[in-house]
Amino acid sequence: MEEIEYNDGIEVIIANASHERYVDEILDTISDAAKVRGTGIAKRTHEYVTQKMKEGKAIIALAGEEFAGFCYIESWGNRQYVANSGLIVREKFRGHGLARRIKQRAFMLSREKWPKAKLFGLTSGGAVMKINTELGYVPVPFSELTDDEAFWKGCQGCVNHDVLMRTDRRYCICTAMLYDPAKHKDGEKQDTCHLNKDEL
Ligand SMILES: CC(C)(COP(=O)(O)OP(=O)(O)OC[C@H]1O[C@@H](n2cnc3c(N)ncnc32)[C@H](O)[C@@H]1OP(=O)(O)O)[C@@H](O)C(=O)NCCC(=O)NCCS
């Protein structure tokens, strides 16, 4: 695997219980960003995000002690699907490939934890579409995503939730993107992930 050293002083790691002190800042940053973009966002509670950290299902980027970025993963539909959610990079750290590093790490973690699961995400952002495409995701209709009610409940806090309901969950503002491991040779995409030793 190709290794790239990042000399920006930012580490991208799997979060644990010790990172709970960042949760409120993460949630505030996500909701402030949604206001700026004027888009919807799935609302998460402090407890929910903390739980993800404790379960080793969250990725955090830290510049020293400072929170720089975050996302988490969760399995749905009896572990047949894994979603990547809550991606955020603090404004001052944007534009230097940090979201790409975070998403790559989340991708690796998802593949390690649930090798047979299909990975998916909902997004309205161009950067995420670009990163997902690099990882091997393709746009799909919502009908190809999990029918796990618990996942879709997460959309309830979004300002566009009425659209999702009106269309019987067939369409919404977000684009659905899916990575199906059955359609990729083993390890094919991991080889393109530029992760340094500390991130693995
Ligand atoms: C979206 C976000 C996570 C991107 O973070 P970032 O660290 O600046 O992203 P990166 O630097 O890794 O960019 C990755 C690629 O996307 C590209 N990109 C950035 N914004 C883009 C856009 N609007 N449309 C298309 N491509 C875009 C970048 O140019 C880069 O590609 P390149 O390296 O080939 O030039 C950050 O802007 C953010 O937190 N926004 C608010 C929250 C949000 O939108 N979250 C996603 C919800 S699905």
PDBQT file of the ligand as one rigid body, heavy atoms in Angstrom, charges set to zero:
ROOT
HETATM    1  C1  LIG A 301     -17.476  18.940   2.781  1.00  0.00    +0.000 C 
HETATM    2  C2  LIG A 301     -16.235  19.082   3.684  1.00  0.00    +0.000 C 
HETATM    3  C3  LIG A 301     -16.241  17.921   4.675  1.00  0.00    +0.000 C 
HETATM    4  C4  LIG A 301     -14.979  19.014   2.785  1.00  0.00    +0.000 C 
HETATM    5  O1  LIG A 301     -13.824  19.099   3.628  1.00  0.00    +0.000 OA
HETATM    6  P1  LIG A 301     -12.369  19.424   3.042  1.00  0.00    +0.000 P 
HETATM    7  O2  LIG A 301     -11.348  18.919   3.992  1.00  0.00    +0.000 OA
HETATM    8  O3  LIG A 301     -12.290  20.844   2.648  1.00  0.00    +0.000 OA
HETATM    9  O4  LIG A 301     -12.373  18.525   1.707  1.00  0.00    +0.000 OA
HETATM   10  P2  LIG A 301     -11.095  18.052   0.908  1.00  0.00    +0.000 P 
HETATM   11  O5  LIG A 301     -10.063  19.125   0.958  1.00  0.00    +0.000 OA
HETATM   12  O6  LIG A 301     -10.698  16.689   1.358  1.00  0.00    +0.000 OA
HETATM   13  O7  LIG A 301     -11.687  17.972  -0.574  1.00  0.00    +0.000 OA
HETATM   14  C5  LIG A 301     -11.811  16.786  -1.261  1.00  0.00    +0.000 C 
HETATM   15  C6  LIG A 301     -12.010  17.073  -2.732  1.00  0.00    +0.000 C 
HETATM   16  O8  LIG A 301     -13.302  17.641  -2.955  1.00  0.00    +0.000 OA
HETATM   17  C7  LIG A 301     -13.173  18.796  -3.789  1.00  0.00    +0.000 C 
HETATM   18  N1  LIG A 301     -14.276  19.701  -3.464  1.00  0.00    +0.000 N 
HETATM   19  C8  LIG A 301     -14.402  20.526  -2.417  1.00  0.00    +0.000 A 
HETATM   20  N2  LIG A 301     -15.591  21.153  -2.462  1.00  0.00    +0.000 NA
HETATM   21  C9  LIG A 301     -16.210  20.714  -3.599  1.00  0.00    +0.000 A 
HETATM   22  C10 LIG A 301     -17.467  20.980  -4.214  1.00  0.00    +0.000 A 
HETATM   23  N3  LIG A 301     -18.333  21.822  -3.677  1.00  0.00    +0.000 N 
HETATM   24  N4  LIG A 301     -17.777  20.324  -5.350  1.00  0.00    +0.000 NA
HETATM   25  C11 LIG A 301     -16.909  19.462  -5.917  1.00  0.00    +0.000 A 
HETATM   26  N5  LIG A 301     -15.701  19.148  -5.380  1.00  0.00    +0.000 NA
HETATM   27  C12 LIG A 301     -15.375  19.773  -4.245  1.00  0.00    +0.000 A 
HETATM   28  C13 LIG A 301     -11.825  19.348  -3.453  1.00  0.00    +0.000 C 
HETATM   29  O9  LIG A 301     -11.341  20.185  -4.478  1.00  0.00    +0.000 OA
HETATM   30  C14 LIG A 301     -11.013  18.081  -3.282  1.00  0.00    +0.000 C 
HETATM   31  O10 LIG A 301     -10.598  17.554  -4.525  1.00  0.00    +0.000 OA
HETATM   32  P3  LIG A 301      -9.101  17.815  -5.077  1.00  0.00    +0.000 P 
HETATM   33  O11 LIG A 301      -8.172  17.401  -3.970  1.00  0.00    +0.000 OA
HETATM   34  O12 LIG A 301      -9.027  16.911  -6.260  1.00  0.00    +0.000 OA
HETATM   35  O13 LIG A 301      -9.029  19.259  -5.403  1.00  0.00    +0.000 OA
HETATM   36  C15 LIG A 301     -16.218  20.432   4.444  1.00  0.00    +0.000 C 
HETATM   37  O14 LIG A 301     -16.342  21.475   3.519  1.00  0.00    +0.000 OA
HETATM   38  C16 LIG A 301     -17.342  20.531   5.455  1.00  0.00    +0.000 C 
HETATM   39  O15 LIG A 301     -17.189  20.117   6.598  1.00  0.00    +0.000 OA
HETATM   40  N6  LIG A 301     -18.488  21.106   5.032  1.00  0.00    +0.000 N 
HETATM   41  C17 LIG A 301     -19.668  21.248   5.905  1.00  0.00    +0.000 C 
HETATM   42  C18 LIG A 301     -20.298  19.922   6.268  1.00  0.00    +0.000 C 
HETATM   43  C19 LIG A 301     -20.639  19.054   5.088  1.00  0.00    +0.000 C 
HETATM   44  O16 LIG A 301     -21.014  19.541   4.031  1.00  0.00    +0.000 OA
HETATM   45  N7  LIG A 301     -20.529  17.755   5.296  1.00  0.00    +0.000 N 
HETATM   46  C20 LIG A 301     -20.856  16.757   4.318  1.00  0.00    +0.000 C 
HETATM   47  C21 LIG A 301     -22.263  16.330   4.507  1.00  0.00    +0.000 C 
HETATM   48  S1  LIG A 301     -22.632  14.985   3.431  1.00  0.00    +0.000 SA
ENDROOT
TORSDOF 0
